Amino acid sequence: MSISLNNIPSKLPNVKTTIFTTVGNLARKHNAIDLSQGFPNFDADKKLMDLVAKAMNEGHNQYAAMQGYYGLRETISQKIEKGHGKKYHPEKEITVTVGATQAIYTAITAFVHPGDEVIVLKPAYDCYEPAIKINGGIPVPLQLDADGYQVDWDAFKNKITSKTRMVVINTPHNPSGRIFSRDDMLQLQEILRPTNIILISDEVYEHIVFDGKEHQSASRFDDLASRSFVCASFGKTFHVTGWKIGYCAAPAELMHEFRQVHQFAVFCVDHPVQRALAEYLKDEGHYLELNAFYQKKRDFFLEGLKDSKFRFTPSQGTYFQLLDYTAITDEADEELAERLILEHKLASIPISSFSVDNRDDKVLRFCFAKNQETLERATAILRALS
């Protein structure tokens, strides 16, 4: 007898296939240049890959500690302290995770109970809300204005109720490319100060910030740090998204509850990669030089579009660029994204997928973490379109 699901309600009845899967499948089917998903099409540093091989050859192929290899946690602690002035105890306050997505999901699972509200700034990366819903929480969206995607902090404050358990922020912000300023973080801190609200600060693009601006980590602000899970990604930083490795930093009391979930979800993370990263991170240039590396790519991409009809504000951070196409067509963003793939062999992401009620701002998101040849081909297509 086969099992029937008719009487078993879905925990995520309204969740559809992600836009990344939909666009990615269409791009592969039509052999399109893929500037949709956020992954590089160039190799990682051979030094890093050699360090992984070295760790495997030295026998580090069994389980790592549940919290992560101590040498890596110690290095992460030193890195955060030097960059942001905040000391996290490597034994009690840092956990190595299967990418930032697992860190975010684990933090939500550890603290969100049925009926709890979680404020999410929209447009938002699509992993936040399903994690909230599957734990019985209620996402409370705050839609950012398309003109700069700034946070209206008065509107944010009005979203807080007695049921608000958590807030999720993302800086540098995907998909807009905007970074939170120091003033933004201070306003957030003052609003949350009298509350018991937990903050998830998704900082996966922490080392991809442009034009001399500075990443304002939640760990820099004492009250925010006291209530925050700071989530980061080595995959994004070192061009190895397929390795799915990141970390989470939080005060010991919060981290204790986080690990209660983490140990039964994944237990531990790839051991030889952790050993390699512990060694690789000792050279600060491997991540501090990333801003300049990606700014060159952003500038090259935008230079290729200077004579087009696309409108844009240069991305402040991440490796994504939004392009406004209102001077070209009045098509819905999903329609244009599909036509770009079918007719012009170029894939992008329609931003309506990330917004409240699929609000269509007439912008597409393009990933410029690609080699120069790919960006040249892509900008030629976009110039021809306009």
Protein Blocks (a to p, Z undefined) as FASTA:
>chain_A
ZZdfklmccfblmbccdfklmmmmmmmmnopacfkbgcdfbdcdfklmmmmmmmmmnopa
bccdfkbpfklmmmmmmmmmmmnopacdfklmcccdehjklmmmmmmmmmmcghiacddd
ddddfklmmmmmmnopacddddddfehpaacfklmmmmpcfklmbdcddddddfklpacd
fklmmmmmmmmmmpccdcdddfklmmmcgehiacddfklpmklmmmcccdddfklmnopa
knopadddddfklmmmmmmmmmmmnopacfklmmmmmmmmmpmmlmmmmmmmmmmmmmmm
mmmmmmmmbdcdddfbdjbdcddfklmbccdfklmmmmmmmmnopacddfklmpghhiae
hiacddfbbcfklmmmmmmmmmmmZZ
